[in-house]
Amino acid sequence: MNKMRSIYLLIPLLSLMLGFYSSVSAQNHDRIWYYGRYDSLSPFPQGGKIDFNFAPPQAMPTDRPVTLNAYAHIMSDSAGTQVLYFSDGYNIYNRDNEAMLNGDTINEGYWIGVGQPDEITYSGLSVPSPYLENNYLYFHHEAGNDLDWIVRNNLYFSQIDMEEEDGKGAVVIKDSLIWNGRFAGFGLTKAGDGAEWWMLVVDYDSPVVNTYTIDEMGVSLHHVDTLLLPNYSFLSAEERNFSYSGFSPDGTQFLLFDEGEGLIVLDFDRCSGQFNDAFFRPIPAMNRTSLAFSPNARFAYINSLENLVQVDLNSMEQGIVLDTIANWDGAFPLGNPFFADLFAYSQLAPDGKVYIASVASASLHVIERPNLPGQACGFRQLAFNLPTGNFNSIPHFPNYRLEPLDCD
């Protein structure tokens, strides 16, 4: 009798646990990463993937005849166990590594024409459609013209219906133009209701920020703000060098980094989509940079090719606390000056660590404890080994698991 009573008591407990597991395991679109190239002339002729469904994450080679260099976009299902689609900046590919129906020749621009989409410094971002089940919105852009490869041009979205083509997906809206011309950066964060999204797009040629909503009406402009930053010089367009932008994991801050001058920080309200404050803090010049956040949103990690620094975002209103975490170790893993383990692009991973791609090696750099200040963050160069080589690439993601707010 007691045994049966224990079983009956256990059933609701198990249901509660399963419900909790279901809620926390949803929105795991960032748990599989693709990287690497497929090139018979390369010392690394095969691509790879990293699966964060394991602890520690597992890296394995993949038979994927698509080259992913700096531009490495990927989207998995909500459980985080199956790849839905990915992109190299040329095409959108399905799970079978085939160009998706109507997914060819996206991001048409100068560098696509000459075969260099990987020169785009920040790969696209995808979110589940908040208004159509099994549909996804993929935000992507061209690189600049001629030698202005670091400049982003013409922001688009493409809509992907995963119910098409027997579950392989099809692009039902392609290259829908959101922003025409150059822009300094963009970012996505969940709205306060936890279902819709905000997107910011910063003009390249003027101090203007455009806020878009992604809701049941689709993608639409919500409002436009002009930044008032008296201590930011707004150098001529030829002197600006915007390299990274994005939201903190909690969605309360949007960062835009000018490599020649420093960091623009916008305090953001996820409920209203408005800025509470905006300020600029100078940082010594760094070029070819990337940026990632700590899970607790206190620290930002900015790296150039040869340096990694930590910025305490809690101190930004009073000044700036900048801590040098590491300098490049000067290594060439293959004994070749063209294949260095310099610091490339970075991303906060589902396991709470920050991973930084090297320019060319078979390893990733790792910040083991990014929530801790200074050297306690535990940065290790080339700490995560890959079974195949990687050239710069690491995918980027918004925070899919950001909790809703009480906006009343």
SEKOL-805942 format. One record per residue (C-alpha): residue number from 0; residue in one letter; x, z, y. Coordinates in pm, whole numbers. Each point is the difference from the previous one (the first is absolute). Example, Ala and Ser with C-alpha at 12.3 -4.5 7.8 and 13.67 -1.06 7.14 Angstrom:
# residues 2
SITE    k  r       X       Z       Y
SITE    0  A    1230     780    -450
SITE    1  S     137     -66     344
***
This chain:
# residues 408
SITE    k  r       X       Z       Y
SITE    0  M       0       0       0
SITE    1  N     277      92     241
SITE    2  K     182    -319     -94
SITE    3  M    -305    -215      84
SITE    4  R     -50     189     326
SITE    5  S     363     -70      93
SITE    6  I     -50    -371     -67
SITE    7  Y    -312      -9     220
SITE    8  L     189     178     277
SITE    9  L     287    -244     -40
SITE   10  I    -215    -313      43
SITE   11  P     -80      47     372
SITE   12  L     361     103      62
SITE   13  L     122    -322    -164
SITE   14  S    -253    -199     201
SITE   15  L     126     162     319
SITE   16  M     360     -75     -94
SITE   17  L     -80    -361     -90
SITE   18  G    -187     -44     325
SITE   19  F     293     144     191
SITE   20  Y     243    -224    -188
SITE   21  S    -217    -303      74
SITE   22  S      -6      79     372
SITE   23  V     372      58      32
SITE   24  S      94    -291    -224
SITE   25  A    -209    -251     197
SITE   26  Q     154    -212     272
SITE   27  N     335     -23    -181
SITE   28  H      59    -356     113
SITE   29  D     368      73      69
SITE   30  R     113     123    -344
SITE   31  I     162    -326    -116
SITE   32  W     277    -166     201
SITE   33  Y     150    -343     -55
SITE   34  Y     348     -91     117
SITE   35  G     280    -248     -59
SITE   36  R      53    -368     -35
SITE   37  Y     -34    -273    -254
SITE   38  D     280    -249      54
SITE   39  S     221    -169    -258
SITE   40  L     287      -8     252
SITE   41  S     -23     372      75
SITE   42  P     202     273    -174
SITE   43  F    -343     164     -47
SITE   44  P    -217    -269    -162
SITE   45  Q    -297     224     -73
SITE   46  G    -242     210     200
SITE   47  G    -107     356     -66
SITE   48  K    -269     259      59
SITE   49  I     -18     374      57
SITE   50  D    -293     191    -150
SITE   51  F     -85     329     173
SITE   52  N    -256      92    -266
SITE   53  F     291     165    -180
SITE   54  A     201     305     101
SITE   55  P     271     -86      73
SITE   56  P    -104    -354      93
SITE   57  Q     107    -272    -240
SITE   58  A     177    -320     104
SITE   59  M      -7    -298    -232
SITE   60  P      78    -373      10
SITE   61  T    -292    -240      28
SITE   62  D     -28    -364     -93
SITE   63  R    -127    -103     342
SITE   64  P     110    -344     125
SITE   65  V     -52      93     366
SITE   66  T     275     108     240
SITE   67  L     -70     317     200
SITE   68  N     264      77     259
SITE   69  A     -82     191     319
SITE   70  Y    -362    -112     -22
SITE   71  A    -146     173    -306
SITE   72  H    -372      63      22
SITE   73  I    -201     135    -294
SITE   74  M    -348     144     -60
SITE   75  S    -117     186    -311
SITE   76  D    -343     118    -106
SITE   77  S    -136     338     102
SITE   78  A     130     169    -314
SITE   79  G     346    -133      80
SITE   80  T      56    -138    -348
SITE   81  Q     -58    -375      36
SITE   82  V     142    -241     255
SITE   83  L    -276    -198     172
SITE   84  Y     211    -232     214
SITE   85  F     333     -28     178
SITE   86  S     163    -225     256
SITE   87  D     343    -133      93
SITE   88  G    -117    -118     342
SITE   89  Y     -58    -355    -126
SITE   90  N    -290      49    -239
SITE   91  I    -233     266    -138
SITE   92  Y      52      36    -376
SITE   93  N    -234     143    -263
SITE   94  R      92     243    -276
SITE   95  D     121    -292    -216
SITE   96  N     258    -103     263
SITE   97  E    -199    -312      87
SITE   98  A     -92    -102     353
SITE   99  M    -351     134      48
SITE  100  L    -282    -248      62
SITE  101  N      21     -93     371
SITE  102  G     297     238      35
SITE  103  D     275    -255      61
SITE  104  T     198     -64     322
SITE  105  I     -98     306     201
SITE  106  N     196     108     310
SITE  107  E      81    -356     100
SITE  108  G     274      11     261
SITE  109  Y     360     -92      69
SITE  110  W     167     212    -268
SITE  111  I    -250     -99    -266
SITE  112  G      86    -360      76
SITE  113  V     370      57     -53
SITE  114  G     -50     227    -299
SITE  115  Q      72     346     143
SITE  116  P    -316     214      -2
SITE  117  D     209     295    -119
SITE  118  E     150      25     348
SITE  119  I    -321     165     119
SITE  120  T     103     361      48
SITE  121  Y    -330     162     -92
SITE  122  S    -214    -126    -285
SITE  123  G    -377     -18       9
SITE  124  L    -250     281     -59
SITE  125  S    -315      -1    -213
SITE  126  V    -307     224      -7
SITE  127  P    -314       1    -214
SITE  128  S    -289    -155     188
SITE  129  P    -226     282     126
SITE  130  Y    -300    -229     -15
SITE  131  L      37    -214    -316
SITE  132  E      74     143    -345
SITE  133  N     300    -148    -182
SITE  134  N     113    -176     317
SITE  135  Y     326      61     182
SITE  136  L     129     -83     346
SITE  137  Y     363    -110      21
SITE  138  F     156       8     349
SITE  139  H     302    -227      40
SITE  140  H     194    -189     262
SITE  141  E     254    -266      73
SITE  142  A     358      54     104
SITE  143  G     112    -123     340
SITE  144  N     116    -346      93
SITE  145  D     355    -128     -23
SITE  146  L     245     293      21
SITE  147  D    -262     260      99
SITE  148  W     -48      93    -363
SITE  149  I     -52     369      73
SITE  150  V    -302     -73     222
SITE  151  R    -341       4    -166
SITE  152  N    -239    -283      80
SITE  153  N    -370     -54     -55
SITE  154  L    -158     285    -195
SITE  155  Y    -257    -112    -260
SITE  156  F    -216     146    -270
SITE  157  S     -96    -159    -328
SITE  158  Q    -286     131    -212
SITE  159  I      43      11    -377
SITE  160  D    -295      26    -238
SITE  161  M     122     142    -330
SITE  162  E    -320     -96    -182
SITE  163  E      85    -369      32
SITE  164  E     188    -204    -263
SITE  165  D     -83     234    -289
SITE  166  G     149     300     176
SITE  167  K     320    -171     114
SITE  168  G    -134     -20     355
SITE  169  A     -34    -270     263
SITE  170  V      63     -15     373
SITE  171  V    -345     -41     154
SITE  172  I     115      28     363
SITE  173  K     347    -129      78
SITE  174  D     222      47     306
SITE  175  S    -276     131     227
SITE  176  L     176      45     334
SITE  177  I      -7     350     152
SITE  178  W     282     -22     253
SITE  179  N     125    -325     148
SITE  180  G     366       6     105
SITE  181  R     278     254     -14
SITE  182  F     -64     365     -71
SITE  183  A     234     299     -15
SITE  184  G    -154     163    -305
SITE  185  F    -316     115    -172
SITE  186  G    -125     279    -223
SITE  187  L    -303     118    -198
SITE  188  T    -150     344     -52
SITE  189  K    -329     125    -140
SITE  190  A    -274      83     247
SITE  191  G    -139     352       9
SITE  192  D    -277     -84    -246
SITE  193  G     260     -79    -268
SITE  194  A    -154    -340     -78
SITE  195  E      62    -221     302
SITE  196  W     339     -81     154
SITE  197  W     164     -21     341
SITE  198  M     264    -262      72
SITE  199  L     231      -3     302
SITE  200  V     174    -316     121
SITE  201  V     259      35     278
SITE  202  D      62    -294     232
SITE  203  Y     360    -120      14
SITE  204  D      -1    -120     359
SITE  205  S    -196     276     176
SITE  206  P     -71     374     -45
SITE  207  V    -338     -64    -161
SITE  208  V    -138     146    -324
SITE  209  N    -302    -155    -171
SITE  210  T    -208     223    -228
SITE  211  Y    -205    -168    -273
SITE  212  T    -262     140    -236
SITE  213  I     -29    -101    -363
SITE  214  D    -355      89    -100
SITE  215  E    -326    -150    -128
SITE  216  M      17    -258     280
SITE  217  G     343    -122    -116
SITE  218  V     310       2     221
SITE  219  S     -87      29     369
SITE  220  L     164     103     326
SITE  221  H    -110     349     102
SITE  222  H     185      53     328
SITE  223  V     320     -78     192
SITE  224  D     238     254     159
SITE  225  T     290     -37     241
SITE  226  L     293     230     -74
SITE  227  L     122     217     286
SITE  228  L     360      85     -87
SITE  229  P     189      61     326
SITE  230  N     337      65    -167
SITE  231  Y     -12    -315    -214
SITE  232  S     156    -295     179
SITE  233  F    -199    -280    -166
SITE  234  L     299    -229       2
SITE  235  S     -52    -373      17
SITE  236  A    -141    -160    -314
SITE  237  E     342    -141     -85
SITE  238  E     150     350      -8
SITE  239  R    -271     173    -202
SITE  240  N      64      50    -367
SITE  241  F    -295     162    -174
SITE  242  S      75      59    -365
SITE  243  Y    -250     243    -149
SITE  244  S    -344     141      70
SITE  245  G    -242     208    -200
SITE  246  F    -221     306     -33
SITE  247  S     111     339    -119
SITE  248  P    -150     104    -339
SITE  249  D    -261     220     172
SITE  250  G     -97    -280     240
SITE  251  T      56     212     311
SITE  252  Q     301    -190     135
SITE  253  F      86    -367      34
SITE  254  L     369     -81      44
SITE  255  L     161    -312     140
SITE  256  F     377     -31       2
SITE  257  D     193    -208     254
SITE  258  E     350     -35    -143
SITE  259  G     160     -24     343
SITE  260  E    -177     292     165
SITE  261  G    -177     242    -229
SITE  262  L    -329     124    -139
SITE  263  I    -350     -42     141
SITE  264  V    -241     262    -135
SITE  265  L    -378     -19      33
SITE  266  D    -211     306     -89
SITE  267  F    -307    -141    -171
SITE  268  D    -352     130     -64
SITE  269  R    -131    -132    -334
SITE  270  C    -358      83      94
SITE  271  S     -20    -184     332
SITE  272  G     285    -247     -39
SITE  273  Q     133     112     339
SITE  274  F     344     122     105
SITE  275  N      38     363     100
SITE  276  D     346     -60     144
SITE  277  A     280    -256      13
SITE  278  F     366      57      69
SITE  279  F     342    -156     -47
SITE  280  R     325     161    -116
SITE  281  P     336    -177      26
SITE  282  I     213     -32    -313
SITE  283  P     350    -149     -16
SITE  284  A     -13    -370     -83
SITE  285  M     -52     -83    -367
SITE  286  N     -49    -350    -135
SITE  287  R    -161    -142    -313
SITE  288  T    -200     319     -44
SITE  289  S    -279     137    -215
SITE  290  L    -201     321      20
SITE  291  A    -180     228    -244
SITE  292  F    -184     331      34
SITE  293  S      15     329    -183
SITE  294  P    -320      86    -194
SITE  295  N     -78     286     241
SITE  296  A      33    -243     297
SITE  297  R     252     226     174
SITE  298  F     305    -222     -40
SITE  299  A      69    -368      49
SITE  300  Y     304    -156    -164
SITE  301  I     149    -292     190
SITE  302  N     280    -200    -152
SITE  303  S     219    -285     114
SITE  304  L     219    -189    -243
SITE  305  E     266     272      17
SITE  306  N    -171     319     122
SITE  307  L    -294     222     -92
SITE  308  V    -142     249     252
SITE  309  Q    -283     251     -15
SITE  310  V    -236      47     298
SITE  311  D    -203     320      31
SITE  312  L    -337    -126     123
SITE  313  N    -111     357      81
SITE  314  S     255       2     282
SITE  315  M     -89    -334     156
SITE  316  E    -207     131     292
SITE  317  Q     287     217     125
SITE  318  G     284    -235     -85
SITE  319  I     150    -122    -322
SITE  320  V     182     165    -288
SITE  321  L     212    -261    -173
SITE  322  D     203      85    -309
SITE  323  T     242    -241    -166
SITE  324  I     -69      20    -372
SITE  325  A     246    -256    -137
SITE  326  N     233    -287      74
SITE  327  W      55    -297    -227
SITE  328  D     262      71    -264
SITE  329  G     163    -341      41
SITE  330  A     -54     -99    -362
SITE  331  F     -40    -350    -141
SITE  332  P    -146      61    -348
SITE  333  L      81    -348    -125
SITE  334  G     342     -19     162
SITE  335  N    -133    -276     225
SITE  336  P     -25      32     383
SITE  337  F    -336    -179      -9
SITE  338  F    -151     266    -227
SITE  339  A      17     334     180
SITE  340  D    -203     315     -54
SITE  341  L     -85      25     371
SITE  342  F    -330     164      97
SITE  343  A    -292    -244      17
SITE  344  Y    -377      62      -2
SITE  345  S    -166     334     -81
SITE  346  Q    -333     139    -121
SITE  347  L    -153     338     -82
SITE  348  A     -94     -14    -370
SITE  349  P    -289     163    -193
SITE  350  D     243     255    -146
SITE  351  G      69     141     347
SITE  352  K     351    -145      29
SITE  353  V     124    -265     241
SITE  354  Y     167    -302    -160
SITE  355  I     231    -229     195
SITE  356  A      96    -341    -134
SITE  357  S     362    -101      23
SITE  358  V      94    -338     141
SITE  359  A     121    -114    -341
SITE  360  S      50     217    -306
SITE  361  A    -176     124    -314
SITE  362  S     -98     339     148
SITE  363  L    -213     158     270
SITE  364  H     104     278     237
SITE  365  V    -224     309     -20
SITE  366  I    -102     282     234
SITE  367  E     -94     262    -258
SITE  368  R    -164     265     224
SITE  369  P    -108    -181     318
SITE  370  N    -213     296     118
SITE  371  L     314     210      62
SITE  372  P     216     -14     314
SITE  373  G     355    -134      20
SITE  374  Q     219     -19    -308
SITE  375  A    -257     203    -195
SITE  376  C    -198    -324     -31
SITE  377  G     237     -90    -284
SITE  378  F      96    -361      73
SITE  379  R     189    -171    -284
SITE  380  Q     149    -346      22
SITE  381  L     -76    -237    -289
SITE  382  A    -175     283    -187
SITE  383  F    -279    -201    -164
SITE  384  N     135    -259    -242
SITE  385  L    -173    -332     -54
SITE  386  P      33    -215    -313
SITE  387  T      26    -313     217
SITE  388  G     137     -72     344
SITE  389  N    -180      28     330
SITE  390  F      56    -168     336
SITE  391  N    -151     212     280
SITE  392  S    -351       6    -139
SITE  393  I    -238     291      -6
SITE  394  P    -379     -20      45
SITE  395  H    -185     180     279
SITE  396  F    -332     182     -21
SITE  397  P    -241     196     219
SITE  398  N    -110     343    -122
SITE  399  Y    -288     -80    -238
SITE  400  R     -58     365     -89
SITE  401  L     -56     132     351
SITE  402  E    -288     247      -2
SITE  403  P    -309     -42     224
SITE  404  L     -52     218     306
SITE  405  D    -297     187     141
SITE  406  C     -54    -215     308
SITE  407  D    -323     164     117
***
